[in-house]
Amino acid sequence: WAPEGAANIQEAITSAADLEFKHAPEMKRALELQEQRGLNDKLAEDLHTQILRGGFLKEGDVISLKGLDSAVEAAKKFVIKTQAGKIALRMAENIRSLRAALDDAEQTKDKEKWTLVETS
């Protein structure tokens, strides 16, 4: 799923439509790929959105894993295929681990818990 894949799929669909091959198996497959690519890109975007939400950036912020957990679960279920999506998924999983460790350590002076935060 190369970055230029979406453009290649769209070009194939346009060419098939111009040649009136609307019911050709290749046209059907191209439309399916286009739909999958769109979902892949949406899931990657959702991961980025959730990475930016629910973190602890300043006093008064509340750590939340809910949105990030949902986005990671959806991306794993779909099986992200683009490189950008795979990177977003790995980043989201790492940030989720860090947030969970921080949430557990917050309001404590437990050295082990804070060591986990520092090494996550």
C-alpha positions in Angstrom: 0.0 0.0 0.0 2.3 2.6 -1.3 1.6 6.3 -0.7 0.7 6.8 -4.4 -1.7 3.7 -4.2 -4.8 5.8 -3.8 -4.0 7.8 -7.0 -3.3 4.6 -8.9 -6.6 3.0 -7.8 -8.5 6.2 -8.7 -6.8 6.2 -12.1 -7.8 2.6 -12.8 -11.4 3.3 -11.8 -11.6 6.4 -14.0 -10.1 4.5 -17.0 -12.5 1.6 -16.6 -15.4 3.9 -16.3 -14.3 5.8 -19.5 -14.1 2.5 -21.3 -17.5 1.4 -20.0 -16.1 -1.6 -18.1 -18.3 -0.8 -15.1 -19.0 -4.5 -14.4 -15.6 -5.9 -15.0 -14.1 -7.9 -12.1 -11.1 -5.5 -12.1 -13.4 -2.5 -11.6 -15.1 -4.3 -8.7 -11.7 -5.0 -7.1 -10.5 -1.5 -7.7 -13.6 -0.1 -5.9 -13.1 -2.5 -3.0 -9.4 -1.4 -2.8 -10.5 2.2 -2.8 -12.9 1.6 0.0 -10.3 -0.3 2.0 -7.7 2.4 1.4 -10.2 5.1 2.6 -11.0 3.1 5.8 -7.2 2.5 6.4 -6.6 6.3 6.1 -9.5 7.1 8.4 -8.3 4.8 11.0 -4.8 6.2 10.8 -6.2 9.7 11.2 -8.3 8.6 14.2 -5.1 7.2 15.8 -3.4 10.6 15.4 -6.5 12.4 16.8 -6.6 10.2 19.9 -2.8 10.5 20.4 -3.4 14.3 20.8 -6.3 13.7 23.3 -6.3 12.4 26.8 -2.8 13.2 27.7 -1.4 15.0 30.7 0.2 18.2 29.4 -0.5 20.6 32.3 -1.9 20.7 35.8 -5.6 19.9 35.8 -5.4 17.6 32.7 -7.0 14.2 33.2 -5.3 11.1 31.6 -7.8 9.1 29.5 -7.1 5.9 27.7 -10.6 5.3 26.4 -10.4 7.0 23.0 -6.9 5.8 22.4 -7.9 2.2 23.3 -10.8 2.3 20.9 -8.7 3.7 18.0 -6.0 1.1 18.6 -8.5 -1.7 18.8 -10.2 -0.6 15.5 -6.8 -0.3 13.7 -5.7 -3.8 14.8 -9.0 -5.3 13.9 -8.9 -3.8 10.4 -5.1 -4.6 10.0 -3.7 -1.3 8.9 -1.7 -1.7 5.7 -0.1 1.6 4.9 3.3 2.5 6.3 2.0 5.7 7.8 -0.9 3.8 9.4 1.5 1.2 10.9 3.7 4.0 12.3 0.6 5.7 13.8 -0.5 2.4 15.4 3.0 1.8 16.9 3.1 5.4 18.2 -0.4 5.1 19.7 0.4 1.8 21.4 3.6 3.3 22.9 1.7 6.4 24.1 -1.0 4.2 25.5 1.6 2.4 27.6 3.1 5.6 28.8 -0.3 7.1 29.7 -1.3 3.9 31.6 2.0 4.0 33.6 1.6 7.7 34.3 -2.0 7.2 35.4 -0.9 4.5 37.7 2.0 6.5 39.2 0.1 9.8 39.5 -0.4 11.0 43.0 2.0 8.5 44.4 5.7 8.6 45.4 6.2 4.9 44.4 9.6 4.8 42.9 8.9 1.6 40.9 5.8 3.2 39.3 7.7 6.4 38.4 10.6 4.3 37.0 8.1 2.6 34.6 6.9 6.1 33.5 10.5 7.3 32.9 11.4 4.2 30.9 8.1 3.9 28.8 
